[in-house]
Amino acid sequence: MPKLSLHQIGLELKKIPGWSLMQGRLVKEFRFNSFPTAVIFINNMVDPVEELDLHPEITVKYNRVTVTIFNHPAGGLTEKDFELAKRIDELA
């Protein structure tokens, strides 16, 4: 899947509130009531991540989970990366 242009990325970003572009990567922080709830959220990400064959970076700081998406094989962001961001939002 080809990487998107900056213009295309800008259009796609408008469809996923709360996500931002940082150093060419999609980034969003999610906050939960507790650490166990944050871990459940991460576990729920497994299926969509595997279905789309993507490998986001996930950082956990107690009740905060930061998800960073970048498509290494494509060398940038693709439509699939934005699809993953939408699916992750549905889980939160």
N, C-alpha and C positions, 0 to 999 in steps of 0.2 A: 504494500500500500504506500503510495507516494506521500512525502511530507507536504504539509500545507504551507502556503505563503503567509507572510505576516498579515496581509489583508484578510485572508481566509481565517486565520487564527483569531483576529479581532472580531470577525462576524460570529464565529463559534463561541467565543467568550461571552458574548451577549446572551447566549442561550443557557449559560450555567452560572447563575448568580453566586457570588462568594468566592469563586475561583479567580486566581490572578496568574499573570504570566511573570515568572521570575527567572531570569537567565535562560530563557527559552523553554522553561518547564511550566506545567500546570501545577499550581500549589493551592491547597486549602487546609485550614485548620478547623477541626471539629471539636466541640467541647461537650462533655457528658457529665452526668451527676456524680459518677464514681469511676474508679479504676476498672472494676469488673464490667461495667457497662461499656467502657471504651474497648476492652478486650473482646467482648461479644461483637461489637461493631467490626473490629478487625477480622474476627473469625467469619463473619457474614460476607466479607469481601472476597473470600477465597473462590467461591463459585464464579462470580463475574470475571475475576482476574484470570482464572484458568480458562474460562470459555473464550475470552478475547485474546488469550496467550500474551498477556502483558505482564510487566514486572514493576509495579510502582514501589517507590521508596516510602516506608511507613515509619514514622517516629512517634513514640509514645512518651508523654510526660504526665504521669498520673492520669488525669481525666481529659487530657488533650491529645488528640491524634492529628498529626500533620501528614497529609498524603501528597506526594510529589510524583507526577507522571511525566515520563519522557520516553520516547520510542527510540531506543538505541539502534536497532537495525535500520530504521528509516533515517536516522540522523536528525530527527526533529519530531514535531507533533503531527499526528495523522487523525483522520476521522475516527479511527478506532479508539484513540486516546480520549477524545471528547465523549465518545459513547461510554467509556469506562467512568469518566467523571460523572455523567448523568446517572449511571447505575449506582455509583457510590452515594450520590446525593439521595437517591431513593431509599437507601439503607439507613441513613442517618436519622 
